[in-house]
Amino acid sequence: MTSETAHVRVNIYLDDSDLKRDIKIAAAKLGVTQSAYCVDAIRQKLDGDRSVEPEVPKQKKRDVAEALDRLRSEIGPVGIPVRDLIDEGRVG
C-alpha cells in the first residue's frame, strides 16, 4: 500500500458459513481476492440502490404542493419572468 492509495477496513459478519464459501469460490473463478469481489458486489448494490427513487405517497405530494402554493401566496410575485430565471440558471 502506497501513501497515494489509502485503504479503510470494513469487517463483515456473515450469518451463513456457506456464504463465505460461495464468496471464496466466486472470487477464485474470477481470479480476484475475496476482498475485491466483495467490494465490487457492494458497489454494484449501492449503484442499484442509488438509482431507485423512493415512492412518495400521493397525499405527501399533495401536502407539499399545497405548502408551496401557500408560500407563493405569502411571497407574492417574484418580479421577473420565469423564463428569464431559467435562462439565467442555464448560463450561470
C-alpha positions in Angstrom: 0.0 0.0 0.0 1.4 3.3 -1.0 0.8 6.7 0.5 -1.4 7.6 -2.5 -3.6 4.5 -2.0 -5.2 4.6 1.4 -7.5 1.7 2.3 -10.1 1.6 5.0 -11.2 -1.6 6.6 -14.8 -2.9 6.9 -15.5 -6.1 8.9 -18.5 -8.1 7.9 -20.0 -10.9 10.0 -21.9 -13.4 7.9 -24.9 -15.4 9.3 -24.2 -18.3 6.9 -20.9 -20.2 6.6 -22.0 -21.4 3.1 -22.0 -17.7 2.0 -18.3 -17.4 3.0 -17.5 -20.5 0.9 -19.6 -19.1 -2.1 -17.7 -15.8 -1.9 -14.3 -17.7 -1.9 -15.3 -19.8 -4.9 -16.7 -16.9 -6.9 -13.7 -14.8 -6.3 -11.4 -17.6 -7.3 -13.3 -18.2 -10.5 -12.8 -14.5 -11.4 -9.2 -14.5 -10.2 -9.7 -11.8 -7.7 -9.3 -11.6 -3.9 -12.3 -12.2 -1.7 -12.0 -8.6 -0.6 -12.1 -7.3 -4.2 -15.0 -9.5 -5.0 -17.0 -8.1 -2.0 -16.1 -4.5 -2.8 -17.3 -5.0 -6.3 -20.6 -6.6 -5.1 -21.1 -3.8 -2.6 -20.5 -1.1 -5.2 -23.0 -2.7 -7.6 -25.6 -2.9 -4.9 -25.1 0.7 -3.9 -25.3 1.8 -7.5 -28.6 0.0 -7.8 -29.9 1.4 -4.6 -29.0 4.9 -5.6 -30.9 4.6 -8.9 -34.1 3.7 -7.2 -36.2 6.7 -6.2 -38.3 6.2 -3.1 -42.0 6.0 -3.7 -43.7 9.2 -2.4 -47.4 8.7 -1.4 -49.9 10.9 -3.4 -51.0 12.5 -0.2 -47.5 13.6 0.6 -47.1 15.1 -2.9 -50.4 16.9 -2.4 -49.3 18.3 1.0 -46.0 19.5 -0.5 -47.8 21.2 -3.4 -50.2 22.9 -1.0 -47.3 24.1 1.1 -45.6 25.6 -2.0 -48.9 27.3 -3.0 -49.2 28.9 0.4 -45.6 30.0 0.3 -46.1 31.5 -3.2 -49.1 33.4 -1.9 -47.1 34.7 1.1 -44.1 35.8 -1.0 -46.1 37.3 -3.9 -44.8 37.8 -7.4 -41.1 37.5 -7.9 -40.9 40.4 -10.3 -39.0 38.6 -13.1 -40.4 36.2 -15.7 -39.7 32.6 -15.0 -38.3 32.2 -18.5 -35.6 34.7 -17.6 -34.8 32.9 -14.3 -34.4 29.6 -16.2 -32.1 31.2 -18.8 -30.0 32.8 -16.1 -29.8 29.4 -14.3 -28.6 27.7 -17.5 -25.9 30.4 -18.1 -24.6 30.8 -14.6 
